[in-house]
């Protein structure tokens, strides 16, 4: 009888120890980084020293004899408030690690994408850039773009969640695989059998459309203008390509100056006809679709209305009138208003 009581008491104590909430740290939460390759015993000892686990020996015994010694996942864990031993082990076995959310907006360049990822804690900038230029990852788009020197244009803009400790190669691979999935599912079906442009040329055009267009309805129109200019062997005269050239040369100061339009760069589409040698940013789905199916319009020119929309023209004389109205006159009036307010 005493033996049975002793067993019952031991069982009750064990159950109480397994399920009793415990918090041995002072603040409301504790972040613990579990390094890859760390043994289960060392992980449990680390959690004990961090005030997350009260009894690492019991935790180890439960892990081995009840759970049959499953692997514990590496990564960063967040523990908020008291947790029972069972709750802690469940989190470690499932790998419920902290993830970093990062939103990559449309129109980021390769360098800007690496900066955005790194600032969100998803990788190191230089390692990300190295991955974006690595032959192994370039192979992911080799059928679309066999001559790409890097992954400019193929890092799909989206909101991503990366576990702490995810390698830079895996992060970049995820961006490219997302591009491939969206392209294959939502862009490729738009391409006709006798398409005039290669996949690489489509992405280059989409990247320019991305930087020019601010509203959805303008995207296919702008793509149509550039298609018409390409068919007529006219220079695209796209400001974003000049900006990209200046950035690559380390000369961009935030404003395009008249002399910049003559900069000697293959990305300067004022100076060199045709598409630039590569994409200038990561285009979003809408711009990729617009480049795949440009609007059938007669326009050869467009100019900004300074509200995100554009006005389009068929002839140079009509375009010059639009420039006078929407650029020169608009900014003269703006400057006059500013001077009038300054004098009040």
C-alpha positions in Angstrom: 0.0 0.0 0.0 2.8 2.4 0.9 4.5 1.6 -2.4 1.4 2.4 -4.3 1.0 5.6 -2.5 4.6 6.4 -3.2 4.1 5.7 -6.9 1.0 7.8 -7.0 2.8 10.6 -5.2 5.7 10.5 -7.6 3.3 10.5 -10.6 1.4 13.5 -9.2 4.6 15.4 -8.6 5.8 14.6 -12.1 2.6 15.7 -13.7 2.6 18.9 -11.6 6.3 19.6 -12.6 5.4 19.0 -16.3 2.4 21.3 -16.3 3.2 24.0 -13.7 3.8 27.4 -15.4 7.2 28.8 -14.7 9.0 32.1 -15.3 12.5 32.6 -14.0 13.2 35.8 -15.9 12.3 39.3 -14.8 10.8 40.9 -18.0 7.6 40.1 -19.7 9.3 38.1 -22.4 12.6 36.4 -23.1 14.3 35.8 -26.6 16.6 32.8 -26.8 18.8 32.0 -29.8 19.4 28.3 -30.3 22.4 27.8 -32.5 22.3 25.1 -35.3 24.0 21.9 -34.2 23.4 22.4 -30.5 22.6 19.2 -28.6 19.3 18.8 -26.9 20.9 18.6 -23.5 22.8 21.9 -24.1 19.6 23.5 -25.4 17.7 22.6 -22.2 20.6 23.7 -20.0 20.6 27.0 -21.9 16.9 27.5 -21.4 17.3 26.8 -17.7 20.0 29.4 -17.4 17.8 31.9 -19.3 15.0 31.3 -16.7 12.7 29.5 -19.2 12.9 26.0 -17.8 13.0 25.1 -14.1 14.0 21.5 -14.4 16.2 20.7 -17.4 16.8 17.1 -16.2 13.1 16.3 -16.1 12.7 17.9 -19.5 15.5 15.7 -20.9 13.9 12.6 -19.4 10.5 13.4 -20.8 12.0 14.2 -24.2 13.9 10.9 -24.4 11.5 8.4 -22.7 8.1 9.8 -23.6 8.6 11.7 -26.8 11.3 9.3 -28.1 14.0 11.9 -28.4 12.8 14.1 -31.4 15.2 16.7 -32.7 14.9 20.2 -31.3 14.9 23.0 -33.9 17.5 25.7 -34.1 16.4 29.4 -34.4 15.3 32.3 -32.2 12.4 31.6 -29.8 10.2 34.1 -27.9 8.9 33.1 -24.5 6.2 35.4 -23.1 5.2 35.0 -19.5 5.1 31.7 -17.5 5.3 28.5 -19.6 5.0 24.9 -18.5 7.8 22.4 -19.3 5.4 20.7 -21.8 4.7 24.0 -23.6 8.4 24.8 -23.9 9.2 21.3 -25.3 6.3 21.5 -27.7 7.6 24.8 -29.0 11.2 23.4 -29.5 10.0 20.2 -31.2 7.7 22.1 -33.6 10.3 24.7 -34.3 8.0 27.6 -33.5 10.7 30.2 -34.0 10.5 33.9 -34.4 10.1 35.0 -38.0 11.1 38.3 -39.6 8.4 39.8 -41.8 9.7 41.9 -44.7 7.7 43.6 -47.4 9.5 44.2 -50.7 7.6 46.8 -52.7 7.6 47.0 -56.4 10.4 48.8 -58.1 13.3 48.1 -55.8 16.7 47.6 -57.4 18.9 44.6 -56.5 20.9 46.8 -54.0 17.8 48.2 -52.5 16.3 44.8 -52.0 19.4 43.6 -50.2 19.2 46.7 -48.0 15.6 46.1 -47.2 16.1 42.5 -46.3 19.1 43.2 -44.1 17.4 46.1 -42.3 14.5 43.6 -41.5 17.0 41.1 -40.0 16.7 38.7 -42.9 20.3 38.2 -43.8 23.4 40.3 -44.2 23.6 42.8 -47.0 26.9 41.7 -48.5 26.0 38.0 -48.3 22.7 38.7 -49.9 24.3 40.6 -52.8 26.7 37.7 -53.3 23.8 35.3 -53.5 22.1 37.6 -55.9 25.1 37.2 -58.2 25.9 33.6 -57.7 25.8 31.2 -60.7 24.0 28.6 -58.6 21.0 30.9 -58.1 21.2 32.5 -61.6 20.5 28.9 -62.9 17.0 29.4 -61.5 16.2 31.8 -64.3 18.6 30.5 -66.9 15.8 29.3 -69.2 14.2 32.8 -69.1 17.4 34.8 -69.1 20.6 32.8 -70.0 22.8 35.9 -70.1 21.7 37.5 -66.8 24.8 38.6 -64.8 22.7 38.9 -61.7 19.2 38.6 -60.4 18.2 42.2 -61.1 14.5 42.1 -62.1 13.9 38.5 -60.7 13.5 39.2 -57.0 9.7 39.3 -56.8 8.1 42.1 -54.7 6.0 40.4 -52.0 5.7 40.2 -48.2 7.9 37.4 -46.9 8.4 35.7 -43.6 11.9 34.3 -42.9 12.9 32.3 -39.8 15.8 33.7 -37.9 18.9 31.9 -39.1 17.6 31.4 -42.7 20.6 31.5 -45.0 21.0 34.4 -47.5 21.1 31.8 -50.3 17.7 30.4 -49.1 16.2 33.9 -48.8 17.3 34.9 -52.3 16.2 31.6 -53.7 12.7 32.1 -52.2 12.4 35.5 -53.9 13.4 34.0 -57.3 11.2 31.0 -56.9 8.3 33.3 -56.1 9.0 35.2 -59.3 9.0 32.0 -61.3 5.8 30.8 -59.8 4.0 34.1 -60.5 5.5 34.4 -63.9 4.6 30.9 -65.0 1.1 31.1 -63.6 0.0 34.7 -64.4 2.3 36.1 -67.1 3.3 33.3 -69.4 -0.3 32.5 -70.4 -0.6 36.0 -71.8 2.2 35.5 -74.3 1.3 34.6 -77.8 3.1 31.9 -79.8 4.6 34.5 -82.1 5.7 37.0 -79.5 8.2 39.6 -80.6 10.2 39.9 -77.4 12.3 37.4 -75.4 11.5 36.7 -71.8 14.5 38.8 -70.8 13.3 41.7 -72.9 9.8 41.4 -71.4 11.3 41.7 -67.9 13.4 44.7 -68.9 10.4 46.4 -70.4 8.3 45.6 -67.3 11.0 47.1 -65.0 10.8 50.4 -66.9 7.0 50.4 -66.8 7.2 49.8 -63.1 9.3 52.9 -62.5 7.2 55.1 -64.8 3.6 54.1 -63.9 1.9 55.2 -60.7 -1.6 54.1 -61.5 -2.8 50.7 -62.8 -4.6 52.0 -65.9 -1.4 53.7 -67.2 0.7 50.5 -67.1 -0.5 48.9 -70.4 -0.6 52.3 -72.1 3.0 53.1 -71.1 4.0 49.6 -72.3 2.2 50.3 -75.5 4.2 53.5 -76.0 7.5 51.8 -75.5 6.5 48.9 -77.8 5.7 51.4 -80.5 9.0 53.2 -80.1 10.9 49.9 -80.2 9.2 48.9 -83.4 10.1 52.3 -84.9 13.7 52.0 -83.6 13.2 55.2 -81.6 15.0 55.9 -78.4 12.9 55.1 -75.4 13.9 58.3 -73.6 13.0 56.8 -70.2 14.1 58.9 -67.2 14.3 55.9 -64.9 17.0 54.3 -67.0 19.1 57.4 -66.7 18.6 57.4 -63.0 19.7 53.7 -62.9 22.8 54.6 -64.9 23.7 57.4 -62.6 23.2 55.2 -59.6 25.6 52.6 -61.0 28.1 55.4 -61.7 27.7 56.8 -58.1 26.5 60.1 -59.6 22.8 60.2 -58.6 22.0 63.2 -56.4 18.2 62.9 -56.5 17.6 65.1 -59.5 18.1 64.6 -63.3 20.0 67.5 -64.7 20.0 68.3 -68.4 23.6 67.1 -68.7 22.7 63.8 -67.3 20.7 62.9 -70.4 24.0 62.6 -72.3 25.7 60.3 -69.7 27.6 57.6 -71.5 26.0 54.4 -70.2 24.2 51.6 -72.1 21.3 52.2 -69.6 20.9 55.8 -71.0 17.9 55.3 -73.3 18.1 58.9 -74.4 21.5 58.2 -75.9 21.1 54.6 -77.0 18.1 53.3 -78.8 16.4 50.0 -77.9 16.1 48.4 -74.5 18.8 48.9 -71.9 21.1 45.8 -71.3 19.1 44.6 -68.3 16.2 45.2 -65.9 16.5 48.3 -63.7 14.4 47.0 -60.8 12.1 44.2 -59.7 8.7 44.7 -61.5 5.5 43.7 -59.9 2.9 41.4 -61.4 0.9 44.3 -63.0 3.9 45.6 -64.8 4.9 42.2 -66.0 1.4 41.6 -67.4 1.4 45.0 -69.0 4.7 44.2 -70.7 3.3 40.9 -71.8 0.2 42.5 -73.3 0.9 46.2 -74.1 -2.1 48.2 -75.1 -2.7 48.5 -78.8 -2.5 52.3 -78.9 -1.1 54.8 -81.5 0.8 56.8 -78.9 4.6 57.5 -79.0 4.8 60.0 -76.2 3.6 60.6 -72.6 4.2 63.1 -69.9 3.2 63.2 -66.2 0.3 65.2 -65.0 2.1 65.4 -61.6 -0.7 63.6 -59.9 0.4 60.0 -60.7 -1.3 59.9 -64.1 0.0 60.6 -67.6 -1.2 62.3 -70.7 -0.4 60.5 -74.0 0.2 61.8 -77.5 0.7 60.5 -81.1 2.8 63.3 -82.5 5.8 65.3 -81.3 4.0 68.6 -81.7 1.1 67.3 -79.5 3.6 66.0 -77.0 5.4 69.4 -76.8 2.1 71.1 -76.1 1.5 68.6 -73.3 4.9 69.2 -71.9 4.3 73.0 -72.0 1.0 72.6 -70.2 1.8 69.8 -67.7 5.4 70.5 -66.9 6.6 74.0 -67.8 3.4 75.9 -67.1 2.5 73.7 -64.1 5.8 74.3 -62.4 5.9 78.0 -63.2 2.5 78.3 -61.5 3.7 76.2 -58.5 6.8 78.4 -58.1 4.6 81.6 -58.3 2.3 80.2 -55.6 5.2 79.5 -53.4 6.6 83.0 -53.8 3.2 84.5 -53.1 2.8 82.4 -49.9 6.3 83.4 -48.9 5.5 87.1 -49.2 2.4 86.9 -47.1 
